[in-house]
């Protein structure tokens, strides 16, 4: 899968998540518009809990959509048999050993996987000598692996930001509660503190709900990327040596 198509897929998933979320919020608005007496007789809905959290819940909701899109995107793209296919790599090594340059170029054209991108980078610079070829291939390997780490790092960022947003909402809610206490004075009633306290509790819970799965999937994808990186390193040594030998004979 080419890089541009991956970006398109990622933004499609985000858009799909937002589109699916809008009808849910719109359907729950009817519950918010109920009369006070009717509200007292029914249990608190999800929409009411979200509204109680204030604007921080909107940001956390967007983060949850982005996190879900990232998880689906990475599940579809970070695969060992796609990025470092064993049969493809063995075929490339065999063609390099048999000096089938045309066959190697045809296989690696387009950089459909990491090994293909590394070999293609070296073949393009064979006329410049072994040192330039090795540097080009090493840079290609670092670049391709760096893309994978960059893709999963966003999940780690979300896992770090979401609890902080929840803590921010908690702080705002407690400030509102204490403001009510200071202004109400002797006329203070417990019901007057509900708004601030509910915001404090709801935002904390929402931040953790977003952060915990994001961190769990980040750890999962980190293991997969590390395994792919190790596999690329094992294959790259043989591939680089063969391409360097080819560059020496053509120079």
C-alpha positions in Angstrom: 0.0 0.0 0.0 1.5 3.3 -1.0 2.0 6.2 1.5 -0.6 8.5 -0.1 -3.3 5.7 0.0 -2.5 5.2 3.7 -3.1 8.8 4.4 -6.4 8.8 2.5 -7.5 5.7 4.5 -6.6 7.3 7.8 -8.6 10.5 7.1 -11.5 8.4 5.8 -11.6 6.5 9.1 -11.6 9.7 11.1 -14.4 11.2 8.9 -16.4 8.0 9.2 -16.1 8.1 13.0 -17.3 11.7 13.2 -20.2 11.0 10.8 -21.3 8.0 12.9 -21.0 10.0 16.2 -23.2 12.9 15.1 -26.5 11.0 14.9 -25.9 9.6 18.3 -25.5 13.0 19.9 -28.4 14.4 18.0 -30.7 11.5 19.1 -29.9 12.1 22.8 -30.8 15.8 22.7 -34.4 15.0 23.1 -33.6 13.6 26.5 -32.0 16.9 27.6 -35.1 18.8 26.5 -37.4 16.9 28.9 -39.3 18.8 31.6 -37.6 18.9 35.0 -40.3 16.6 36.6 -39.7 14.0 33.9 -36.0 14.3 34.3 -36.3 13.5 37.9 -38.1 10.2 37.1 -35.6 8.8 34.6 -32.0 7.7 34.9 -29.2 9.8 33.7 -28.4 9.3 30.0 -25.1 9.2 28.3 -25.7 12.5 26.7 -26.4 14.2 30.0 -23.2 12.8 31.4 -21.3 14.2 28.4 -22.9 17.6 28.8 -22.1 17.6 32.5 -18.4 17.3 31.6 -18.4 20.6 29.6 -16.2 21.5 26.7 -13.4 19.1 27.7 -15.7 16.2 26.9 -15.9 17.5 23.3 -12.1 17.4 23.0 -11.9 14.0 24.6 -14.6 12.8 22.2 -12.6 13.9 19.2 -9.5 12.3 20.7 -11.4 9.0 21.0 -12.4 9.2 17.3 -8.8 9.8 16.3 -7.5 7.0 18.5 -10.0 4.6 17.1 -9.1 5.6 13.5 -5.4 5.1 14.4 -6.0 1.7 15.8 -7.9 0.5 12.8 -5.3 2.1 10.4 -2.4 0.5 12.2 -4.1 -2.9 12.4 -4.5 -2.8 8.6 -1.0 -1.6 7.8 1.5 -2.8 10.4 1.8 -6.4 9.3 5.0 -8.5 9.1 3.9 -10.4 6.0 3.1 -7.1 4.2 6.0 -4.9 5.2 8.7 -7.6 5.3 7.4 -10.5 3.2 9.6 -13.5 3.5 9.0 -14.9 0.0 9.6 -11.5 -1.6 12.9 -11.0 0.3 14.2 -14.5 -0.5 13.3 -14.0 -4.2 15.2 -10.6 -4.2 18.2 -12.1 -2.6 18.2 -15.0 -5.1 18.0 -12.6 -8.0 20.8 -10.4 -6.6 23.0 -13.5 -6.2 22.3 -14.5 -9.9 22.9 -10.9 -11.1 19.4 -10.5 -12.4 19.4 -6.7 -12.2 16.3 -6.2 -14.4 14.3 -8.7 -12.3 15.4 -7.0 -9.1 14.4 -3.5 -10.4 11.0 -4.8 -11.6 10.3 -6.4 -8.1 11.4 -3.4 -6.1 9.8 -0.7 -8.3 7.3 1.4 -6.3 8.6 0.4 -2.8 5.6 -1.8 -2.0 7.4 -3.0 1.2 10.4 -2.0 3.3 12.9 -4.4 1.7 11.9 -3.3 -1.8 12.3 0.3 -0.8 15.8 -0.4 0.6 17.0 -2.3 -2.5 15.6 0.3 -4.9 17.4 3.1 -3.0 20.7 1.2 -3.4 20.2 0.4 -7.0 19.6 4.0 -7.9 23.0 4.9 -6.6 25.2 2.0 -7.7 27.2 4.2 -10.0 28.4 6.3 -7.1 30.3 3.6 -5.3 29.9 1.3 -2.4 30.0 3.9 0.4 27.2 6.0 -1.2 25.1 2.8 -1.8 25.4 1.7 1.8 24.6 5.1 3.2 21.5 5.4 0.9 20.2 1.9 1.9 20.8 2.6 5.6 19.0 5.9 5.3 16.1 4.2 3.5 15.8 1.6 6.2 15.8 4.2 9.0 13.2 6.3 7.0 10.8 3.3 6.5 11.1 2.2 10.2 10.8 5.8 11.3 7.4 6.0 9.5 6.1 3.1 11.5 7.3 4.5 14.8 5.7 7.9 13.9 2.4 6.2 13.1 2.1 4.6 16.5 3.5 7.6 18.4 0.2 9.4 18.0 -1.5 6.8 20.1 1.1 7.4 22.8 0.5 11.1 22.6 -3.3 10.6 23.0 -2.7 8.3 26.0 -0.7 11.1 27.6 -3.0 14.0 26.7 -6.4 12.4 27.5 -5.8 12.1 31.3 -4.4 15.7 31.4 -7.6 16.9 29.8 -9.6 14.9 32.3 -7.6 16.5 35.1 -8.2 19.9 33.6 -12.0 19.3 33.6 -11.7 18.0 37.2 -10.0 21.2 38.2 -12.6 23.4 36.5 -15.4 21.5 38.1 -13.9 21.8 41.6 -13.4 25.6 41.0 -17.0 25.9 40.0 -18.1 24.0 43.1 -16.0 26.2 45.4 -17.3 29.3 43.7 -20.9 28.2 44.5 -19.9 27.7 48.1 -18.4 31.2 48.4 -21.3 33.0 46.7 -24.1 31.0 48.3 -22.9 31.4 51.9 -25.6 30.4 54.4 -28.1 29.7 51.6 -26.0 26.8 50.3 -27.8 23.7 49.4 -26.2 20.4 48.4 -28.0 20.4 45.0 -26.1 23.5 44.1 -22.8 21.7 44.1 -23.9 18.9 41.7 -22.8 20.7 38.5 -19.2 21.3 39.5 -18.8 17.9 41.2 -20.3 16.0 38.3 -18.0 17.8 35.8 -15.0 16.9 38.0 -15.9 13.2 38.1 -17.1 12.8 34.6 -14.1 14.4 32.9 -11.7 12.3 35.0 -13.4 9.1 34.1 -13.6 10.1 30.4 -9.9 10.9 30.2 -9.0 7.5 31.6 -11.5 5.7 29.3 -9.8 7.3 26.3 -6.2 6.9 27.6 -6.2 3.3 28.8 -7.1 1.6 25.5 -4.9 4.0 23.6 -1.9 3.1 25.8 -2.7 -0.6 25.5 -2.8 -0.5 21.7 0.3 1.6 21.7 2.1 -1.1 23.6 0.8 -3.7 21.3 1.9 -1.9 18.1 5.2 -1.0 19.7 6.0 -4.7 20.0 5.0 -5.3 16.4 7.1 -2.5 15.1 10.1 -3.7 17.1 9.6 -7.2 15.6 9.4 -5.7 12.1 12.5 -3.6 12.8 14.5 -6.6 13.9 13.4 -8.6 10.9 14.4 -5.7 8.5 17.8 -5.6 10.2 18.4 -9.3 9.7 17.4 -9.2 6.0 19.1 -5.8 5.3 22.6 -7.1 6.1 22.4 -9.7 3.3 20.7 -7.4 0.9 23.1 -4.5 1.4 26.1 -6.8 1.0 24.8 -8.1 -2.4 23.9 -4.7 -3.7 27.3 -3.4 -2.7 29.0 -6.2 -4.6 26.9 -5.3 -7.6 27.9 -1.7 -7.3 31.6 -2.6 -7.1 31.4 -4.7 -10.3 29.5 -2.0 -12.2 31.8 0.8 -11.2 
